[in-house]
């Protein structure tokens, strides 16, 4: 959450999207509310229709994707380094 607050919130060029593996929307919503997650959450059942399935991501993975939809990196440390460089 700290990285999100420091590097993503103040940067209008970056958005975090979470894919929930919960089967029930109520479970995903409850978890997100309890965690006070401010980012958008996509249910796994809507994964295909959002276009996120093109990236083949699984729970716990971080991808940095540019505005054209190209994967910049799949490495979380490198992603946050690149995010920090965006101004």
N, C-alpha and C positions, 0 to 999 in steps of 0.2 A: 504494500500500500504506500510505503514511503517513496519508492521509485516513481510510482504513479503520480503522487502529489507533487514531487519535485520536478519531474521531467516531462510528464505528459500533460497534466492539467494546464500549465502555463504556455504550452506550445500548440497553437491552433493548427499546426501542420500535421499533428499526430492524434490518432484516436485508438483506444484500446477496445477490442470487441471480445467478449467472453463467450465461449460455447459451453453450455451446460450439458452434462451427460445424464441429468435427471430425466426420468420418464414422465414425470408429472409436472406441469407448469407450476402448480402450487408449491411443490418441493423446491424447484429452482428459485421461485420468487422468495420463498421463506429464507432460503440460504443466502440469497443476495441481500435481502433486507437485514438479516442478522449480521452479516459481514459489512453492512453499510457500503456496498459496492456501488459507486456512482456510474460505472460504465454500462453500456448496453449488453444484455445477455441474450443469446440466441439459443433456443432449445434444440437439442440434437435432431428432433423430428423436422425442424425447419432448416437444418444444415444445408441440404441440397439446394433449396429454393433461394437461399441468400447468396449462393455462389461461393461460399466458404469451402465447400467440399473440393473445389479445384486445387486447394493447397494441401490436402491430405493430412491436415493437422490432427493430433490426438490430444487428449486431456493432458495438461501440464506443459504443452509445447508453446513456444513463443515464436511467432514469425513477424518479421518486419516487411511490409508490403508497400510498394510505392503507389502513387496516385493512378498509375496506369495498370495496376494489378500485378506487377512483377515482384517476385520475392527478392528482397534485398539481402536478407540473411535469415537463417533459422537458428542462429546462436543468440541466446538472450543477452549475454554480456556485450556482444558486438552490436546488437540491436539498440541497447541503451546508450552505447557509445555514439552510435550514429544519430540517435535521437538528440543527445546532448549537443551535437554539432549543428543541428538544425536551428536556425534563428531567423 
